[in-house]
Amino acid sequence: MTETLSPALPDDIEALVHAVLRAARDRDRTLATAESCTGGLLASLLTDVEGAGHVFERGFVCYSEDAKCELLGIARERIDSCGAVSREVAVAMAKGAILRSHADIAMAITGFAGAGGPGDEEGLVHLACALRGGATTHREAHFGAIGRGAIRIASLRAALEMMRDAIG
């Protein structure tokens, strides 16, 4: 059981975080996160299971565009041309987290957890998972206007599923 977030988590996410941590431990893989709309919740989950923290290498909370550029090395032009919530930026976040960490696997999440600006789709989330020396996968999710908390929870579920699949 996770220590502090357990009361707020659906059972399937609780099971997923344990499966990811167990698989990473068994395969001697380390994990990193680069989060925007989830604000560090994934990193918190991955460090919340007693005895499993050694597989988590580091997390980047990059909520602003400046943070994405400064912490993950994303070119401002990429964000300006594609938007901070895009496939391109999610992939760049995952690759940036790999380059700026010692992790074997980096998971990135960027999206609109609430109402964005005009023309922004509430519940649109882009996720990317990068493997050191390997491929980067992407997933685009349309969770809809289900509320900020529900979008974040759905994003955690999708991210953990991607991480589990990447670990193998």
C-alpha positions in Angstrom: 0.0 0.0 0.0 1.2 3.5 -0.7 1.8 5.5 2.5 0.2 8.9 2.0 -1.8 8.9 -1.2 -3.6 5.6 -0.7 -6.9 6.9 0.6 -7.3 9.0 -2.6 -6.3 6.3 -5.1 -8.5 3.9 -7.0 -7.4 0.3 -6.3 -6.2 -0.3 -9.9 -3.7 2.6 -9.6 -2.5 1.2 -6.3 -1.9 -2.1 -8.0 -0.3 -0.5 -11.1 2.2 1.4 -9.0 3.2 -1.7 -7.2 3.5 -3.6 -10.5 5.7 -0.9 -12.0 8.0 -0.7 -9.0 8.3 -4.5 -8.7 9.1 -4.9 -12.4 11.7 -2.1 -12.3 13.3 -3.6 -9.2 13.3 -7.1 -10.7 14.9 -5.8 -14.0 17.3 -3.4 -12.3 15.8 -0.4 -14.0 15.6 3.1 -12.6 12.8 5.6 -13.3 12.4 9.3 -13.8 9.4 11.6 -14.3 8.8 14.9 -16.1 5.4 16.2 -15.1 3.3 19.2 -16.0 -0.4 18.8 -15.4 0.0 16.1 -12.7 2.3 18.5 -10.7 4.5 15.8 -9.3 1.8 13.2 -8.3 3.5 10.5 -10.3 6.8 11.1 -8.6 5.0 11.1 -5.3 3.4 7.8 -6.0 6.7 6.2 -7.1 8.3 7.3 -3.8 5.4 6.4 -1.6 5.9 2.6 -1.4 8.2 1.6 1.4 11.2 -0.4 0.3 10.8 0.4 -3.4 12.2 4.0 -3.5 15.6 2.9 -4.8 14.2 2.4 -8.3 13.1 6.1 -8.6 16.0 8.2 -9.7 14.5 11.7 -9.9 11.5 13.8 -11.0 11.1 17.1 -12.8 8.0 19.2 -12.2 7.8 21.5 -15.2 4.5 23.3 -15.0 5.5 26.4 -16.8 6.9 26.7 -20.3 10.1 28.3 -18.9 10.5 25.3 -16.6 10.2 22.9 -19.6 12.9 24.8 -21.4 15.3 25.3 -18.4 15.0 22.0 -16.7 14.5 19.7 -19.7 16.3 21.6 -22.4 13.3 22.0 -24.7 13.8 24.7 -27.3 11.4 27.6 -26.8 10.7 27.5 -30.6 9.3 23.9 -30.2 6.9 25.0 -27.5 5.9 28.1 -29.5 5.3 26.2 -32.7 3.6 23.1 -31.3 2.2 24.2 -28.0 3.1 23.0 -24.5 0.4 20.4 -24.7 1.4 18.4 -27.8 3.0 15.2 -28.9 6.2 17.0 -29.7 6.6 18.6 -26.3 5.7 15.4 -24.4 8.3 13.4 -26.4 10.9 16.2 -25.8 10.1 16.2 -22.1 10.7 12.4 -21.9 13.9 12.6 -23.8 15.0 15.6 -21.8 14.4 13.7 -18.6 16.5 10.8 -19.9 19.3 13.2 -20.8 19.3 15.0 -17.5 19.1 12.0 -15.3 20.7 8.6 -14.7 17.3 6.8 -15.2 16.7 4.0 -17.6 13.1 5.0 -18.2 11.5 8.4 -18.2 7.8 9.2 -18.2 6.5 12.6 -19.3 3.0 14.0 -18.9 1.7 17.3 -20.2 -2.0 18.3 -20.6 -5.0 20.4 -19.7 -6.2 19.1 -16.3 -8.7 22.0 -16.2 -10.1 24.6 -18.5 -7.3 26.0 -20.6 -7.4 29.0 -22.8 -9.7 29.6 -25.8 -9.5 26.6 -28.1 -7.8 24.3 -25.5 -9.4 20.9 -25.0 -10.0 20.2 -21.3 -8.8 16.7 -20.6 -6.4 16.5 -23.5 -3.2 14.9 -22.2 0.0 13.8 -24.0 2.2 11.2 -22.4 5.6 10.0 -23.6 7.9 7.3 -22.3 11.6 7.2 -23.2 14.0 4.4 -22.8 17.7 5.2 -22.4 19.2 4.1 -25.7 15.9 3.0 -27.1 12.5 4.1 -28.4 10.2 6.8 -27.1 6.5 5.9 -27.2 3.6 8.4 -27.2 0.0 8.3 -26.1 -2.7 11.0 -26.7 -5.6 10.8 -24.3 -8.9 12.7 -24.4 -10.3 12.3 -20.9 -12.9 15.0 -21.4 -14.2 17.6 -18.9 -14.4 15.2 -16.0 -12.7 17.6 -13.5 -9.2 18.5 -12.6 -8.7 15.7 -10.0 -10.2 13.0 -12.2 -8.0 14.0 -15.2 -4.9 13.8 -13.0 -5.9 10.4 -11.8 -6.6 9.2 -15.3 -3.2 10.6 -16.4 -1.5 8.6 -13.6 -3.2 5.4 -14.7 -2.2 6.0 -18.3 1.4 6.8 -17.3 1.8 3.8 -15.1 0.5 1.6 -17.8 3.0 3.0 -20.3 5.8 2.6 -17.7 4.8 -1.0 -17.0 4.8 -1.8 -20.7 8.2 -0.1 -21.2 9.8 -2.1 -18.4 8.5 -5.3 -19.9 
